[in-house]
Each structure stands twice: as structure tokens, then as C-alpha cells.
Amino acid sequence: MLSINTNAASMAAVNAINTSNSSLATSMERLATGNRINSSADDAAGKQIANRLQAQSSGMSQAMRNVSDATAMLQTADGTFDEMNNILGRMQDLATQAANGTYSDDDRAAMQSEFDELGQQMSDMMQNTTYGGTNLFGASGGLFSSGAVSFQVGAESSDTMSVDISSQLTSLTTSLSSLSDAFSADQAGSGFTSGSGTELMTASSANQTISAVQSTMAQVGRIQSSLGASINRLNDTAANLQNMKDNTDAAVGNIMDTDYATEASNMTKQQMLMQTGISMLKQSNSMSSMVSSLLQ
């Protein structure tokens, strides 16, 4: 029907142009930002899912940093006991040497002086080993001496890991106090003169010290075993976190990222529809002139 008051073809063309313009603007925004979802209106459910996944990914990133910090702390602790093993090895050498009947009292006194210095050094290590300013093994307030140490190793509240060597440290301190008078005196804060110990002053006592050193080394080994197992577990945790984070980020990308091939094709399509829509709008607006030709 030819009509002047109502131009249905023109209205249809305008609606088509508006639709194409809206789709073109969306495609251009997606191409410009790289994001398929730029507001909740683009994909409300997808936006909510992506936000949750991004929060998990961010939490896992922090957990990975936590794991790195925890690993560094445990490696610091393990390094202390590595050095303690070296010291105990030297103490065993001295005890084995002093147990030999070929040495005089003066010879044993010289060995005792070194033995005492080594005992005091181990006491210093137990009292002064720190990580980030936090004392690790001190009898009063040492982090590992006070009980289990908990590490947050995941994005969920339940993702924790505990390391408890407090009872082993107590046993080690007791053994070291029995092994070395110098260690015991230094732990108590009392004055001690190097060479005042008695562990190596006779062949008999030196022989007994050999067994005491070996027993103490076994205790250090048990602590290192616990620390080593915890470090390995943290390494496995870090690898698993990296895997989960990579796949979570990939899932976020599937939801949020622009598919440039699709959007570029869609933009071209909408541009062409805009051009043809404008052309048809011009043609529909000229239809009213056809009415006047009927009246001539």
C-alpha cells in the first residue's frame, strides 16, 4: 500500500540501521579492548563466572609466593643443620683423637678448647638463626621451637600446610647440652671460658663423647629429614598451583577474550549492513514522490 502518513519501508530501514549500528559499536569495542565482555550486559553469567575464576587465579598467584617464602624459610633452617652436621663431624674427629692414649693432658686441653668453641658456636646458631628478622630456633620465642608453623599454600582457607619440629628441637637441645658443657653454659647465658669443658680431658670421657656425638648427629638427621620432606612437598605444591593457575587463566580467557577473527568478520558484516540500510532508507523516503505521480 502506498501511503504518505506511514512509511513502513522507511521505519523498517531505520530499525535495521539502528540494529546494525549497535552491533557495529559492540564489535568495535571488543576489538579495541580485547575483551569480549566489557560490561555485565554483554554476558551477565559469563561475567560472574570470570570474576570468580579471576579471584581464584589471583589467590593462587599469592599462594605461589607464599610457597616460595615458606621454601626459603625451610631452606634457611635446613642450611643451619647442614652446618651443625659439619661441626658435629669435627667434634667427633676431636673426640676420636682425644680417645687415643698417645696424647698428653696438654694435648687434650688444646683439643678441648676447640671442642668448647664448637659447642658455643652451635649454641649461637640455635639462638641467632633468623629469617626476615624472625628467630627460628631460640628457646624463648623461636618460631619452630614454639610449635607447628602453618603455611597458606592455596587460594582456599583449607589449603594449609603445617611443619612441626618443636619436639625434635627440644630433644636436640637436650642432647647438645649433654654433649657439650660449653653449649649448655651458652644456652643458660652464663660465662664460660674456652677449655673449661671436660669431655675430652681423659681417654675414657672422650670415648664416651664419640657415642654422644653420633647420637646427636642422628637427631640432626631426623630434623633435616622432616625439613627436606616439607621442602619437597612445597615444591610439588608450587608445581600443582602453577598448573591450576595456567588452566584457570585459560578458562578466563575463553570467557573474556575477544575472538578477533569472529569480531573482525562481524564488524565488516555490520558495516555493509549499515551502508545498505542507509541506501534503502534513501529509497524508502523517495516512495512518497510516487504518490504525487498518481495524482497528476
C-alpha positions in Angstrom: 0.0 0.0 0.0 1.2 3.4 -1.0 0.8 5.9 1.9 2.1 9.3 2.8 1.4 9.3 6.6 3.0 6.0 7.3 6.2 4.9 5.5 6.6 1.3 6.7 9.6 0.7 4.5 11.4 3.7 5.9 10.7 2.6 9.5 12.0 -0.9 8.7 15.2 0.6 7.3 15.7 2.8 10.3 15.3 -0.1 12.6 17.7 -2.2 10.6 20.3 0.7 10.7 19.9 1.1 14.4 20.4 -2.7 15.0 23.5 -2.7 12.7 24.9 0.4 14.4 24.5 -1.2 17.8 26.2 -4.4 16.7 28.9 -2.5 14.9 29.6 -0.5 18.1 29.8 -3.7 20.1 32.3 -5.3 17.7 34.5 -2.2 17.6 34.5 -2.0 21.4 35.5 -5.7 21.6 38.2 -5.2 19.0 39.5 -2.1 20.7 39.6 -3.5 24.3 40.5 -7.1 23.5 37.6 -8.2 25.8 34.5 -10.0 24.7 32.7 -8.9 27.9 33.1 -5.2 28.6 30.1 -4.9 30.9 27.7 -7.3 32.6 25.2 -6.6 29.9 27.4 -8.3 27.3 27.2 -11.6 29.2 25.9 -11.5 32.8 26.5 -15.1 33.6 29.9 -15.2 31.9 31.0 -12.0 33.8 30.1 -13.6 37.1 32.0 -16.8 36.3 35.0 -14.9 35.0 35.2 -12.8 38.2 35.2 -15.9 40.3 37.9 -17.6 38.3 40.0 -14.4 38.3 39.7 -14.2 42.1 40.9 -17.8 42.3 43.8 -17.1 39.9 44.8 -14.1 41.9 44.7 -16.2 45.1 46.8 -18.9 43.6 49.4 -16.3 42.5 49.7 -15.2 46.1 49.8 -18.8 47.3 52.7 -19.4 45.0 54.5 -16.5 46.5 53.7 -17.9 49.9 55.1 -21.3 48.9 58.3 -19.6 47.7 58.7 -17.7 51.0 58.0 -20.9 53.0 60.5 -22.9 50.9 63.2 -20.2 51.5 62.5 -20.3 55.3 62.8 -24.1 55.4 65.9 -24.0 53.3 67.4 -21.5 55.8 66.6 -23.8 58.6 68.0 -26.8 56.7 71.2 -24.9 56.0 71.7 -24.3 59.7 71.5 -28.0 60.4 73.9 -28.7 57.5 76.5 -26.6 59.2 75.7 -28.1 62.5 76.4 -31.5 61.0 79.8 -30.2 59.8 80.5 -29.0 63.4 79.5 -32.3 64.9 81.7 -34.1 62.4 84.6 -32.0 63.6 83.7 -32.7 67.2 83.7 -36.4 66.5 87.1 -36.1 65.0 88.4 -34.4 68.1 86.8 -36.9 70.4 88.2 -39.8 68.4 91.6 -38.2 68.5 91.4 -37.5 72.2 90.4 -41.1 73.0 93.8 -42.3 71.7 96.2 -43.0 74.5 99.1 -41.3 72.8 98.2 -37.8 73.8 99.2 -35.8 76.9 97.0 -33.7 79.1 98.2 -30.6 77.4 97.3 -32.1 74.0 93.8 -32.9 75.2 93.4 -29.4 76.7 94.1 -28.0 73.2 91.5 -30.3 71.7 89.1 -29.4 74.5 89.4 -25.7 73.7 88.4 -26.3 70.1 85.6 -28.6 71.2 84.3 -25.9 73.5 84.4 -23.3 70.8 82.4 -25.6 68.5 79.8 -26.1 71.3 79.4 -22.4 71.8 79.1 -21.9 68.0 76.2 -24.4 67.9 74.5 -22.5 70.7 74.9 -19.3 68.8 73.3 -20.9 65.7 70.4 -22.2 67.7 69.8 -18.8 69.3 70.5 -16.4 66.5 69.4 -18.1 63.2 66.7 -15.8 61.8 64.6 -15.4 58.7 63.3 -12.0 57.8 64.0 -10.9 61.4 62.1 -13.8 63.0 64.1 -16.1 65.2 63.7 -19.7 64.2 65.2 -21.9 66.9 65.5 -19.8 70.1 64.4 -21.5 73.3 62.3 -18.5 74.0 60.0 -17.4 71.2 61.7 -19.3 68.4 59.3 -19.9 65.5 59.9 -23.6 65.1 60.6 -24.1 68.8 57.1 -22.8 69.8 55.1 -25.4 67.9 53.7 -26.1 64.5 54.3 -23.5 61.8 51.4 -23.1 59.4 51.8 -22.0 55.7 48.9 -20.9 53.5 49.6 -22.7 50.3 46.4 -22.3 48.3 43.5 -19.9 47.4 41.1 -21.7 49.8 41.1 -21.4 53.6 41.6 -25.1 53.9 44.8 -25.1 51.8 47.3 -25.0 54.6 50.4 -27.0 55.4 52.0 -27.4 58.9 55.6 -28.1 59.8 56.2 -29.2 63.4 59.7 -29.9 64.5 59.4 -28.4 68.0 59.7 -31.7 69.9 62.7 -32.7 67.8 64.3 -29.4 68.5 63.7 -29.9 72.3 65.4 -33.3 72.1 68.3 -31.9 70.1 68.8 -29.1 72.6 68.9 -31.6 75.4 71.4 -33.8 73.6 73.6 -30.9 72.7 73.6 -29.7 76.4 74.7 -33.2 77.5 77.3 -33.4 74.7 79.0 -30.0 75.4 79.4 -28.1 78.6 80.1 -25.0 76.5 76.8 -25.4 74.7 74.8 -25.8 77.9 76.6 -22.8 79.5 76.0 -20.6 76.5 72.3 -21.5 76.4 72.0 -20.5 80.0 73.8 -17.2 79.4 76.5 -17.9 82.0 80.1 -17.1 81.4 82.2 -19.9 80.1 85.9 -20.0 79.4 87.1 -22.0 76.4 88.9 -25.1 77.6 86.9 -25.4 80.8 84.9 -28.4 79.5 85.8 -31.9 80.5 84.5 -34.0 77.6 88.0 -34.7 76.1 90.2 -34.4 79.1 90.5 -38.2 79.6 90.6 -41.0 77.0 87.6 -42.6 78.7 85.4 -39.5 78.6 86.5 -38.8 75.0 85.5 -42.3 74.1 82.0 -41.7 75.6 81.8 -38.4 73.7 82.1 -40.3 70.4 78.8 -42.1 71.0 77.2 -38.9 72.2 78.2 -37.0 69.1 76.9 -39.9 66.9 73.6 -39.9 68.7 73.3 -36.1 68.3 74.1 -36.3 64.6 71.3 -38.8 64.2 68.8 -36.3 65.8 70.0 -33.6 63.4 69.5 -36.0 60.6 65.9 -36.7 61.7 65.2 -32.9 61.7 66.7 -32.5 58.3 64.7 -35.4 57.0 61.5 -33.6 58.2 62.5 -30.3 56.7 63.6 -32.0 53.4 60.2 -33.8 53.1 58.4 -30.5 53.8 60.5 -28.7 51.1 59.7 -31.4 48.6 56.1 -31.2 49.4 56.2 -27.4 48.9 57.9 -27.9 45.5 55.1 -30.3 44.5 52.5 -27.8 45.8 54.1 -25.0 43.7 54.0 -27.1 40.6 50.4 -28.0 41.1 49.5 -24.4 41.8 51.2 -23.3 38.6 49.2 -26.0 36.7 45.9 -24.9 38.2 46.6 -21.2 37.6 47.5 -21.7 34.0 44.3 -23.6 33.3 42.2 -21.2 35.3 43.7 -18.3 33.3 42.9 -20.2 30.1 39.3 -20.6 31.2 39.1 -16.9 32.0 40.5 -16.1 28.6 37.9 -18.4 26.9 35.1 -16.4 28.6 36.5 -12.8 28.5 38.9 -12.5 25.5 37.8 -11.3 22.1 37.9 -13.7 19.2 39.5 -11.3 16.7 38.7 -13.4 13.6 35.0 -13.6 14.5 34.7 -9.9 15.6 36.6 -8.6 12.6 34.2 -10.6 10.3 31.2 -9.3 12.3 32.4 -5.7 12.1 32.7 -6.0 8.3 29.2 -7.5 8.1 27.7 -4.8 10.2 29.4 -2.0 8.2 28.0 -3.5 5.0 24.5 -3.7 6.5 24.8 -0.1 7.7 25.7 1.0 4.1 22.9 -1.0 2.5 20.4 0.2 5.3 21.2 3.8 4.6 20.9 3.2 0.9 17.4 1.6 1.4 16.4 4.4 3.7 17.0 6.9 0.9 15.0 4.7 -1.5 12.1 4.3 1.0 12.0 8.1 1.6 11.6 8.7 -2.1 8.4 6.5 -2.2 6.2 9.4 -1.2 7.0 11.1 -4.5 5.4 8.1 -6.3 2.1 9.1 -4.7 2.1 12.5 -6.3 2.6 10.9 -9.7 -0.7 9.1 -9.3 -2.4 12.5 -8.8 -1.2 14.1 -12.0 
